[in-house]
């Protein structure tokens, strides 16, 4: 070589060899990266070769990742190169082969859920099959598997409610990533790019990746990454991101350290878009909150009528807790006020897919009766009834208020007006009367004035009744109360023959207003008697008496003319009409007191004459 000569050029083959070596190295690095992601992804993954033969298609398993081995109990050695028929039972092999055929024929991703008997036990697996197309034909299938066995087995109230409101949940997209801490090189798979909505040419960095997270979650993900990098602690969280397209999504992201020689040299992990699931959970939680806070009682039963859920309003109205009600039949609040035909019509209506609406009388756990307006509707899945939902409103107080307004309105319109007409008429007569006729007119005025005063006193008592709230734990010793009343009756009604039977150990869920009701019934019997000596018997039936169950019956029997015929329909129907109404407030007063304790009033004939007024109230629980 002389001065000025340039070095001889290397042969083209040497250059080509060098380039090929670099290309091979890059390919090897890429394969290693994918291998790491393949092993690190939390979902089980398998690769399946599609071999075509003259008889059709044969599927052979090429690779499975560690997660797949853990889920199935099958090792890569046991499954690699084998067909489904060589691994599974004939029935299972036929089922999975059918799904593989569907994926190949459609050349599209399909989702499947299958329960298999595996060495690891019976497992329910959700599988997403994706075909790989080469030379225009599908030559390989990629399966991503999730073990949902524990989720299916455990279940929970949230999942049961979700099952009533929506169909199955589809698998979300999954992506992988790896951060080389020595070079700060961050690599994303195509799945990760799709989640963040960036193109194939986007080059991610750690700082840019963290900026994708929602401002409210950014410090958390940064802290998790730093702790994983510096302390070697993995993380598994659900956070929000804002994609490159400006869309907010929920992602489930996991990360773990890669340790080499005791040093964390890389972080790797996976990310899943769980937006749809999160939104459904939020909607369900909102629905649950609405149901829990609803003022109406809500009951959900299965197809056979077994209670699966009750809300707090139902607990409040019925007295039964969620634990006490679930697993039982709604008949636990049955009052006995409706016949079998009533319930047969109910079931016939809802089992035919129709909505049933009615007012009925239920019985609380404490024994009190209460009125509800109830609507029951079927819940269907693919047009088949799976559950029933009942929504009910306690209208007991509303009914009593309506009755009071109706009765008091009638008193003002009818009784008081009639009484005033009598007073005015006799007052006019007084101007021209003398002697006995004058005395007769004055007596009529005095009697009507006394009657109006009595009506006024009764109306005031009714007002006081509705202004008072009974303490839920109030009880009354009925025996002691009747013993005391016997002495009072002797003093108050010396011309009457009143017998009081005071049993021992009879306690009712009532307060002093029960005594008021008994006094009113006795006074009514004495006042309206047509006998020279009214005979009245007051007695109480113990709660453990035959056929009484959890009730206490206080009965006032007399030998008078009986309750007027127009009064009985009024009490039985619990309402007045233009043709059916009472003459005063006494019976209504007794009735309302009984109702205020969750009880009732009954009127029957006495033998041989007279009436029996029975005040039935719940017995006190011991």
C-alpha positions as CSV (number, residue, x, y, z in Angstrom):
1,X,0.0,0.0,0.0
2,X,1.4,3.4,-1.0
3,X,0.9,6.7,0.6
4,X,-2.6,8.0,-0.2
5,X,-4.0,4.6,-0.9
6,X,-7.3,3.8,0.8
7,X,-7.9,0.6,2.7
8,X,-9.2,-2.1,0.6
9,X,-13.0,-2.4,0.8
10,X,-14.4,-5.3,2.7
11,X,-16.2,-7.9,0.7
12,X,-20.0,-7.5,0.4
13,X,-20.4,-10.9,2.0
14,X,-18.8,-9.6,5.2
15,X,-21.1,-6.6,5.4
16,X,-24.1,-8.8,4.7
17,X,-23.0,-11.2,7.4
18,X,-22.6,-8.4,10.0
19,X,-26.1,-7.1,9.1
20,X,-27.6,-10.5,9.4
21,X,-25.9,-11.0,12.8
22,X,-27.5,-7.8,14.1
23,X,-30.8,-8.7,12.6
24,X,-30.7,-12.1,14.3
25,X,-29.7,-10.5,17.6
26,X,-32.6,-8.1,17.4
27,X,-35.0,-10.9,16.5
28,X,-33.6,-12.9,19.5
29,X,-34.1,-10.0,21.8
30,X,-37.6,-9.5,20.6
31,X,-38.4,-13.1,21.1
32,X,-36.9,-12.9,24.6
33,X,-39.0,-10.0,25.4
34,X,-42.2,-11.7,24.2
35,X,-41.1,-14.8,26.2
36,X,-40.9,-12.7,29.3
37,X,-44.3,-11.2,28.7
38,X,-45.7,-14.6,27.9
39,X,-44.4,-15.9,31.2
40,X,-45.4,-12.8,33.3
41,X,-48.9,-12.2,32.1
42,X,-51.4,-13.1,34.9
43,X,-53.8,-14.8,32.5
44,X,-53.1,-18.4,31.3
45,X,-52.0,-18.5,27.7
46,X,-51.7,-21.4,25.2
47,X,-50.7,-21.7,21.6
48,X,-52.4,-24.2,19.3
49,X,-51.2,-25.4,15.9
50,X,-53.8,-26.0,13.2
51,X,-52.8,-29.0,11.0
52,X,-54.9,-29.8,8.0
53,X,-55.3,-33.3,6.8
54,X,-57.3,-35.1,4.3
55,X,-59.8,-36.0,7.0
56,X,-60.1,-32.4,8.3
57,X,-58.3,-30.4,10.9
58,X,-56.1,-31.5,13.8
59,X,-55.2,-29.3,16.7
60,X,-52.0,-29.7,18.7
61,X,-50.8,-27.7,21.6
62,X,-47.5,-25.9,21.0
63,X,-46.9,-23.9,24.1
64,X,-48.5,-23.0,27.5
65,X,-47.3,-20.5,30.0
66,X,-46.8,-21.0,33.8
67,X,-50.2,-19.5,34.6
68,X,-51.8,-22.2,32.4
69,X,-49.9,-24.9,34.1
70,X,-51.1,-23.6,37.5
71,X,-54.7,-23.4,36.5
72,X,-55.0,-26.8,34.8
73,X,-52.4,-28.9,36.7
74,X,-51.0,-29.9,33.3
75,X,-47.3,-29.2,32.6
76,X,-46.0,-28.0,29.3
77,X,-44.3,-31.4,28.8
78,X,-47.6,-33.2,29.3
79,X,-49.6,-31.1,26.9
80,X,-47.0,-30.0,24.2
81,X,-47.6,-31.6,20.8
82,X,-50.7,-33.5,21.9
83,X,-54.3,-33.1,20.7
84,X,-57.4,-32.4,22.8
85,X,-58.5,-36.0,22.4
86,X,-55.2,-37.2,23.9
87,X,-55.5,-35.0,26.9
88,X,-59.2,-34.7,27.8
89,X,-62.2,-37.0,28.0
90,X,-64.1,-37.7,24.8
91,X,-66.9,-35.3,25.8
92,X,-64.6,-32.5,26.8
93,X,-62.4,-33.0,23.7
94,X,-65.4,-32.8,21.4
95,X,-66.6,-29.6,23.1
96,X,-63.2,-27.8,22.9
97,X,-62.6,-29.0,19.3
98,X,-66.0,-27.6,18.3
99,X,-65.0,-24.2,19.7
100,X,-61.6,-24.4,17.9
101,X,-63.4,-25.2,14.6
102,X,-65.7,-22.2,15.1
103,X,-62.7,-19.9,15.6
104,X,-61.0,-21.3,12.5
105,X,-64.1,-21.2,10.3
106,X,-65.0,-17.7,11.4
107,X,-61.4,-16.5,11.3
108,X,-62.4,-14.2,14.2
109,X,-61.9,-14.0,17.9
110,X,-64.5,-15.9,20.0
111,X,-65.1,-16.1,23.7
112,X,-66.1,-19.2,25.6
113,X,-66.7,-20.5,29.1
114,X,-66.2,-24.2,29.9
115,X,-66.1,-26.3,33.0
116,X,-63.4,-29.0,32.7
117,X,-62.2,-31.9,34.9
118,X,-58.5,-31.4,35.1
119,X,-55.6,-32.7,37.2
120,X,-55.9,-29.6,39.3
121,X,-59.6,-30.4,39.9
122,X,-62.8,-29.2,38.2
123,X,-62.2,-25.7,36.8
124,X,-64.5,-23.2,35.2
125,X,-62.4,-21.4,32.6
126,X,-63.2,-18.3,30.5
127,X,-61.2,-18.5,27.2
128,X,-60.7,-16.0,24.4
129,X,-59.6,-17.7,21.2
130,X,-57.8,-15.6,18.6
131,X,-56.8,-17.0,15.2
132,X,-53.4,-16.3,13.5
133,X,-53.7,-16.1,9.7
134,X,-50.8,-17.1,7.5
135,X,-51.0,-17.3,3.7
136,X,-54.7,-16.7,3.8
137,X,-55.5,-19.6,6.2
138,X,-55.6,-19.9,9.9
139,X,-52.6,-21.9,11.0
140,X,-52.5,-21.2,14.7
141,X,-54.8,-20.3,17.6
142,X,-53.9,-18.2,20.6
143,X,-55.9,-18.8,23.8
144,X,-56.1,-16.5,26.8
145,X,-57.6,-18.2,29.8
146,X,-59.0,-17.0,33.1
147,X,-59.8,-19.3,36.0
148,X,-63.2,-18.1,37.3
149,X,-63.8,-21.2,39.4
150,X,-63.5,-19.4,42.8
151,X,-65.6,-16.5,41.6
152,X,-68.3,-18.9,40.5
153,X,-68.1,-21.0,43.7
154,X,-68.1,-18.2,46.2
155,X,-70.5,-15.8,44.5
156,X,-71.7,-12.9,46.7
157,X,-74.7,-10.7,47.0
158,X,-73.2,-8.2,44.6
159,X,-72.8,-10.9,42.0
160,X,-76.3,-12.3,42.6
161,X,-77.9,-8.9,42.1
162,X,-75.8,-8.3,39.0
163,X,-77.0,-11.7,37.6
164,X,-80.6,-10.3,38.0
165,X,-79.8,-7.1,36.1
166,X,-77.5,-8.1,33.3
167,X,-76.1,-10.8,31.2
168,X,-72.6,-12.3,31.2
169,X,-69.5,-10.0,31.3
170,X,-67.1,-10.2,28.4
171,X,-63.4,-10.4,28.8
172,X,-61.5,-7.1,28.4
173,X,-58.4,-6.4,26.3
174,X,-55.1,-7.3,27.9
175,X,-51.7,-5.8,27.2
176,X,-48.1,-6.4,28.4
177,X,-45.2,-4.1,29.2
178,X,-41.6,-4.2,30.4
179,X,-39.3,-1.5,31.7
180,X,-35.6,-2.1,31.4
181,X,-34.1,-0.1,34.4
182,X,-30.6,-0.1,33.0
183,X,-31.6,1.5,29.7
184,X,-35.0,3.1,30.8
185,X,-36.4,1.4,27.7
186,X,-40.1,0.9,28.1
187,X,-41.8,-1.6,25.7
188,X,-45.5,-2.1,25.2
189,X,-47.3,-4.9,23.4
190,X,-49.9,-4.1,20.8
191,X,-52.6,-4.8,23.4
192,X,-51.2,-2.1,25.7
193,X,-51.1,0.4,22.8
194,X,-54.7,-0.3,22.0
195,X,-55.7,0.4,25.6
196,X,-53.9,3.7,25.7
197,X,-55.1,4.4,22.1
198,X,-51.7,5.2,20.6
199,X,-50.4,4.1,17.2
200,X,-47.8,1.5,16.4
201,X,-45.1,4.1,15.9
202,X,-45.6,5.6,19.4
203,X,-42.4,5.2,21.6
204,X,-43.4,5.2,25.3
205,X,-41.3,6.4,28.1
206,X,-41.9,5.9,31.8
207,X,-42.6,9.5,32.5
208,X,-45.0,9.7,29.5
209,X,-46.7,6.5,30.5
210,X,-47.4,7.8,34.1
211,X,-48.9,11.0,32.6
212,X,-51.6,8.9,31.0
213,X,-53.0,8.1,34.4
214,X,-55.8,10.3,35.7
215,X,-54.5,13.2,37.8
216,X,-56.3,11.9,40.9
217,X,-54.5,8.5,40.5
218,X,-51.2,9.6,39.1
219,X,-49.4,9.9,42.5
220,X,-50.6,6.4,43.4
221,X,-49.3,4.7,40.3
222,X,-46.0,6.6,40.6
223,X,-45.6,5.4,44.2
224,X,-46.4,1.8,43.2
225,X,-43.8,1.9,40.4
226,X,-41.1,3.4,42.7
227,X,-41.8,0.9,45.4
228,X,-41.6,-1.9,43.0
229,X,-38.4,-0.6,41.5
230,X,-36.7,0.4,44.8
231,X,-38.2,-2.2,47.2
232,X,-39.0,-5.1,44.9
233,X,-42.7,-5.1,45.9
234,X,-45.2,-6.1,43.2
235,X,-48.5,-4.2,42.8
236,X,-51.9,-5.0,41.7
237,X,-54.4,-2.1,41.5
238,X,-57.3,-0.7,39.5
239,X,-56.9,3.0,38.5
240,X,-58.1,5.4,35.9
241,X,-56.2,6.6,32.7
242,X,-56.9,9.2,30.1
243,X,-56.0,7.8,26.7
244,X,-54.3,9.7,23.9
245,X,-57.7,10.2,22.3
246,X,-59.0,11.8,25.5
247,X,-61.1,8.9,26.7
248,X,-61.2,8.1,30.4
249,X,-60.9,4.4,31.2
250,X,-60.5,2.1,34.2
251,X,-57.5,-0.3,34.0
252,X,-56.4,-3.2,36.1
253,X,-52.6,-2.9,36.1
254,X,-50.1,-5.3,37.7
255,X,-46.4,-5.0,38.0
256,X,-43.5,-7.1,39.4
257,X,-39.8,-6.8,39.7
258,X,-37.3,-8.8,37.6
259,X,-34.3,-9.6,39.8
260,X,-30.9,-10.5,38.5
261,X,-28.1,-11.2,41.0
262,X,-30.1,-9.7,43.8
263,X,-30.7,-6.5,41.9
264,X,-34.0,-5.3,40.4
265,X,-33.0,-4.9,36.7
266,X,-36.5,-4.5,35.2
267,X,-40.2,-4.2,35.8
268,X,-42.7,-6.1,33.9
269,X,-46.4,-6.6,34.0
270,X,-49.8,-6.5,32.3
271,X,-52.7,-4.1,32.0
272,X,-56.3,-4.8,31.3
273,X,-59.2,-2.5,30.3
274,X,-61.9,-3.0,33.0
275,X,-63.9,0.1,32.1
276,X,-67.1,-1.8,31.2
277,X,-66.9,-3.9,34.4
278,X,-66.2,-0.9,36.6
279,X,-69.1,1.1,35.1
280,X,-71.4,-1.9,35.7
281,X,-70.2,-2.1,39.2
282,X,-70.8,1.6,39.8
283,X,-74.3,1.3,38.2
284,X,-75.0,-1.7,40.4
285,X,-73.7,0.1,43.5
286,X,-75.9,3.1,42.6
287,X,-78.9,0.7,42.2
288,X,-78.1,-0.9,45.5
289,X,-77.8,2.4,47.3
290,X,-81.2,3.5,45.8
291,X,-82.8,0.2,46.9
292,X,-81.2,0.4,50.3
293,X,-82.3,3.9,50.9
294,X,-85.8,3.6,49.3
295,X,-88.7,4.4,51.6
296,X,-90.7,1.5,50.3
297,X,-90.1,-2.1,51.4
298,X,-88.5,-4.2,48.7
299,X,-88.4,-8.0,48.6
300,X,-86.8,-10.3,46.0
301,X,-87.6,-14.0,45.9
302,X,-86.7,-16.8,43.6
303,X,-89.1,-18.6,41.3
304,X,-90.4,-20.7,44.2
305,X,-91.0,-17.7,46.5
306,X,-88.0,-18.1,48.8
307,X,-86.7,-14.7,49.9
308,X,-83.3,-13.8,48.7
309,X,-83.2,-10.1,49.6
310,X,-85.0,-7.5,51.7
311,X,-84.1,-3.9,52.0
312,X,-83.9,-1.8,55.3
313,X,-87.4,-0.4,54.7
314,X,-88.9,-3.9,54.7
315,X,-86.9,-4.7,57.9
316,X,-88.4,-1.5,59.5
317,X,-91.9,-2.3,58.4
318,X,-92.0,-6.0,59.2
319,X,-89.7,-6.2,62.1
320,X,-87.7,-9.0,60.5
321,X,-84.0,-8.5,59.9
322,X,-82.4,-9.4,56.6
323,X,-80.9,-12.5,58.2
324,X,-84.2,-13.6,59.6
325,X,-86.1,-13.1,56.4
326,X,-83.7,-14.5,53.8
327,X,-84.3,-18.1,53.1
328,X,-87.9,-18.0,54.3
329,X,-91.2,-17.6,52.4
330,X,-93.1,-14.2,52.4
331,X,-95.8,-15.9,54.3
332,X,-93.8,-15.1,57.5
333,X,-95.8,-11.8,57.6
334,X,-99.1,-13.6,56.7
335,X,-101.9,-12.2,58.9
336,X,-104.7,-14.6,58.3
337,X,-106.9,-11.8,57.0
338,X,-106.9,-13.1,53.4
339,X,-108.3,-16.5,52.3
340,X,-106.6,-19.1,50.2
341,X,-108.4,-17.9,47.1
342,X,-106.7,-14.5,47.5
343,X,-103.2,-16.0,47.4
344,X,-104.1,-18.3,44.6
345,X,-105.2,-15.3,42.5
346,X,-101.9,-13.6,43.4
347,X,-99.7,-16.6,42.3
348,X,-101.8,-17.1,39.2
349,X,-101.2,-13.5,38.2
350,X,-97.5,-13.2,38.7
351,X,-96.7,-16.7,37.3
352,X,-98.4,-15.7,34.1
353,X,-96.0,-12.8,33.8
354,X,-98.4,-10.1,34.8
355,X,-98.0,-7.5,37.5
356,X,-100.1,-7.9,40.7
357,X,-101.2,-4.8,42.7
358,X,-103.3,-5.0,45.8
359,X,-103.7,-3.7,49.3
360,X,-103.3,-6.3,52.0
361,X,-103.0,-6.8,55.7
362,X,-99.7,-8.2,57.0
363,X,-98.5,-9.0,60.5
364,X,-95.2,-7.7,61.9
365,X,-92.8,-9.9,63.9
366,X,-94.1,-8.2,67.0
367,X,-97.6,-9.4,66.2
368,X,-99.0,-6.0,65.1
369,X,-101.2,-5.9,62.0
370,X,-100.3,-3.4,59.3
371,X,-101.7,-2.4,55.9
372,X,-99.5,-2.3,52.8
373,X,-100.1,-1.4,49.2
374,X,-98.1,-4.0,47.3
375,X,-96.9,-4.5,43.7
376,X,-95.3,-7.8,42.7
377,X,-93.7,-8.1,39.3
378,X,-91.9,-11.1,37.7
379,X,-88.2,-10.8,36.7
380,X,-87.4,-12.6,33.5
381,X,-84.3,-13.9,31.7
382,X,-84.8,-14.8,28.1
383,X,-88.6,-14.6,28.7
384,X,-88.4,-17.2,31.5
385,X,-89.4,-16.1,35.0
386,X,-86.5,-16.5,37.4
387,X,-87.4,-14.2,40.3
388,X,-90.1,-12.0,41.7
389,X,-89.7,-8.5,43.1
390,X,-92.3,-7.0,45.5
391,X,-92.5,-3.3,46.4
392,X,-94.7,-2.4,49.2
393,X,-95.7,0.8,51.1
394,X,-96.9,0.8,54.7
395,X,-100.2,2.7,54.5
396,X,-101.5,1.9,58.0
397,X,-101.2,5.5,59.3
398,X,-102.5,6.9,56.1
399,X,-105.6,4.7,56.3
400,X,-106.2,5.7,59.9
401,X,-105.9,9.3,59.1
402,X,-108.3,9.0,56.2
403,X,-110.8,7.2,58.5
404,X,-110.5,9.9,61.1
405,X,-111.1,12.7,58.6
406,X,-114.1,10.8,57.1
407,X,-115.7,10.1,60.5
408,X,-115.1,13.6,61.9
409,X,-116.4,15.1,58.7
410,X,-119.6,13.0,59.1
411,X,-119.9,14.1,62.8
412,X,-119.6,17.7,61.8
413,X,-122.1,17.4,58.9
414,X,-124.6,15.0,60.5
415,X,-124.5,14.6,64.3
416,X,-123.7,18.2,65.2
417,X,-126.0,19.7,62.6
418,X,-128.9,17.5,63.8
419,X,-128.2,18.4,67.4
420,X,-128.1,22.1,66.7
421,X,-131.4,21.8,64.8
422,X,-133.0,20.2,67.9
423,X,-131.6,23.0,70.1
424,X,-132.7,25.8,67.7
425,X,-136.1,24.3,67.3
426,X,-136.7,23.9,71.0
427,X,-135.3,27.4,71.7
428,X,-137.8,28.8,69.3
429,X,-140.7,26.9,71.0
430,X,-139.7,28.3,74.4
431,X,-140.9,31.7,73.4
432,X,-144.5,30.5,73.3
433,X,-144.5,27.6,75.8
434,X,-145.3,27.5,79.5
435,X,-145.5,24.8,82.1
436,X,-144.7,21.2,81.3
437,X,-144.2,21.9,77.6
438,X,-141.6,24.5,78.4
439,X,-139.8,22.0,80.7
440,X,-139.9,19.4,78.0
441,X,-138.2,21.8,75.5
442,X,-135.6,22.8,78.1
443,X,-134.9,19.1,78.8
444,X,-134.4,18.4,75.0
445,X,-132.0,21.3,74.8
446,X,-130.1,20.1,77.8
447,X,-129.9,16.5,76.5
448,X,-128.7,17.7,73.0
449,X,-126.2,20.0,74.6
450,X,-124.8,17.2,76.7
451,X,-124.6,14.9,73.6
452,X,-122.7,17.6,71.7
453,X,-120.4,18.0,74.6
454,X,-119.8,14.3,74.7
455,X,-119.1,14.3,70.9
456,X,-116.6,17.2,71.5
457,X,-114.9,15.2,74.3
458,X,-114.7,12.1,72.1
459,X,-113.3,14.2,69.2
460,X,-110.7,15.6,71.6
461,X,-109.8,12.1,72.7
462,X,-109.5,11.0,69.1
463,X,-107.2,13.9,68.4
464,X,-105.0,13.0,71.4
465,X,-104.9,9.4,70.2
466,X,-103.4,10.4,66.9
467,X,-101.0,12.9,68.4
468,X,-99.4,10.3,70.6
469,X,-96.9,7.7,69.5
470,X,-96.7,4.4,71.3
471,X,-93.3,3.4,72.5
472,X,-92.4,0.2,70.7
473,X,-91.4,-1.5,74.0
474,X,-94.5,-0.4,75.9
475,X,-96.4,-3.2,77.6
476,X,-99.5,-3.4,79.8
477,X,-100.3,-5.9,82.6
478,X,-103.9,-6.6,81.6
479,X,-104.8,-8.6,84.7
480,X,-103.7,-5.8,87.1
481,X,-105.4,-3.2,85.0
482,X,-108.7,-5.1,85.0
483,X,-108.5,-5.6,88.8
484,X,-108.2,-1.8,89.3
485,X,-111.0,-1.1,86.8
486,X,-113.4,-3.4,88.7
487,X,-113.3,-1.1,91.7
488,X,-113.7,2.0,89.5
489,X,-116.7,0.5,87.7
490,X,-118.4,-0.2,91.1
491,X,-118.1,3.4,92.0
492,X,-118.9,4.9,88.5
493,X,-121.9,2.6,87.7
494,X,-123.6,1.7,91.0
495,X,-126.9,0.7,89.2
496,X,-125.1,-1.7,86.8
497,X,-124.1,-5.3,87.4
498,X,-120.5,-5.4,86.1
499,X,-118.4,-8.5,86.5
500,X,-114.7,-8.3,85.8
501,X,-112.5,-11.4,85.4
502,X,-108.9,-10.5,85.9
503,X,-106.5,-13.3,84.8
504,X,-103.0,-13.5,86.0
505,X,-99.8,-13.2,83.8
506,X,-101.5,-11.6,80.8
507,X,-99.3,-8.9,79.3
508,X,-100.1,-7.0,76.0
509,X,-98.1,-4.7,73.7
510,X,-100.1,-1.6,74.7
511,X,-100.1,1.4,76.9
512,X,-102.7,3.3,79.0
513,X,-104.9,3.8,75.9
514,X,-106.0,0.2,76.2
515,X,-107.7,1.2,79.5
516,X,-109.4,4.1,77.7
517,X,-110.8,1.7,75.1
518,X,-112.2,-0.6,77.8
519,X,-113.7,2.3,79.7
520,X,-115.3,3.6,76.5
521,X,-116.8,0.1,75.7
522,X,-118.2,-0.3,79.2
523,X,-119.6,3.3,79.3
524,X,-121.2,2.7,75.9
525,X,-122.8,-0.5,77.1
526,X,-124.2,1.2,80.2
527,X,-125.4,4.3,78.4
528,X,-127.3,2.5,75.6
529,X,-128.8,-0.3,77.6
530,X,-132.6,-1.0,77.5
531,X,-132.6,-3.1,80.6
532,X,-133.5,-2.0,84.2
533,X,-130.2,-3.4,85.4
534,X,-127.4,-3.6,82.7
535,X,-125.4,-6.7,83.0
536,X,-121.8,-6.4,81.7
537,X,-118.9,-8.9,81.8
538,X,-115.3,-7.8,81.2
539,X,-112.7,-10.6,80.7
540,X,-109.4,-11.2,79.1
541,X,-108.1,-14.3,77.3
542,X,-104.5,-15.3,78.1
543,X,-102.0,-15.2,75.3
544,X,-101.4,-18.9,75.7
545,X,-105.0,-19.8,75.6
546,X,-106.3,-22.2,73.0
547,X,-106.5,-20.7,69.5
548,X,-105.3,-17.4,70.6
549,X,-101.6,-17.7,69.8
550,X,-99.8,-14.4,70.1
551,X,-102.9,-12.3,70.8
552,X,-104.6,-11.0,73.9
553,X,-108.4,-10.6,73.7
554,X,-110.2,-8.2,76.0
555,X,-114.0,-8.8,75.7
556,X,-116.9,-6.6,77.0
557,X,-120.2,-8.4,76.8
558,X,-123.6,-6.8,77.7
559,X,-127.3,-7.8,77.7
560,X,-128.5,-4.6,76.0
561,X,-130.2,-4.1,72.6
562,X,-127.1,-4.9,70.7
563,X,-125.0,-2.8,68.4
564,X,-127.2,-1.1,65.8
565,X,-127.2,-3.0,62.5
566,X,-125.8,0.0,60.6
567,X,-122.7,0.1,62.9
568,X,-121.4,-3.5,62.2
569,X,-120.7,-3.2,58.4
570,X,-119.0,0.1,59.2
571,X,-116.5,-1.6,61.5
572,X,-116.1,-4.8,59.4
573,X,-115.4,-2.7,56.2
574,X,-113.2,-0.3,58.2
575,X,-114.9,2.6,56.3
576,X,-118.1,4.6,56.3
577,X,-120.3,5.3,53.3
578,X,-123.4,7.5,52.7
579,X,-125.6,4.6,53.5
580,X,-123.5,2.9,56.2
581,X,-122.2,5.0,59.0
582,X,-122.3,5.1,62.8
583,X,-124.1,7.4,65.1
584,X,-121.2,8.5,67.2
585,X,-117.4,8.2,67.9
586,X,-117.4,5.5,70.6
587,X,-116.9,2.5,68.4
588,X,-114.5,4.3,66.1
589,X,-112.5,5.4,69.2
590,X,-112.2,1.8,70.4
591,X,-111.4,0.6,66.9
592,X,-108.6,3.2,66.4
593,X,-107.0,2.4,69.8
594,X,-106.9,-1.3,68.9
595,X,-105.4,-0.4,65.5
596,X,-102.8,1.9,67.1
597,X,-101.4,-1.2,68.8
598,X,-101.5,-3.3,65.6
599,X,-104.6,-5.0,66.7
600,X,-108.3,-5.0,65.8
601,X,-111.9,-4.7,67.2
602,X,-114.6,-7.3,66.6
603,X,-118.4,-7.2,67.3
604,X,-120.4,-10.4,67.8
605,X,-123.8,-11.3,69.2
606,X,-124.1,-12.2,72.9
607,X,-126.3,-15.1,74.0
608,X,-129.2,-14.7,74.6
609,X,-129.1,-11.0,73.8
610,X,-126.8,-8.1,73.6
611,X,-123.4,-7.7,72.0
612,X,-119.7,-8.6,72.6
613,X,-117.1,-6.1,71.8
614,X,-113.6,-7.7,71.6
615,X,-110.5,-5.7,71.6
616,X,-107.6,-7.8,70.2
617,X,-104.0,-6.6,70.7
618,X,-100.7,-8.4,70.3
619,X,-99.4,-10.2,73.3
620,X,-96.1,-9.0,74.8
621,X,-93.1,-11.1,73.8
622,X,-91.1,-12.6,76.6
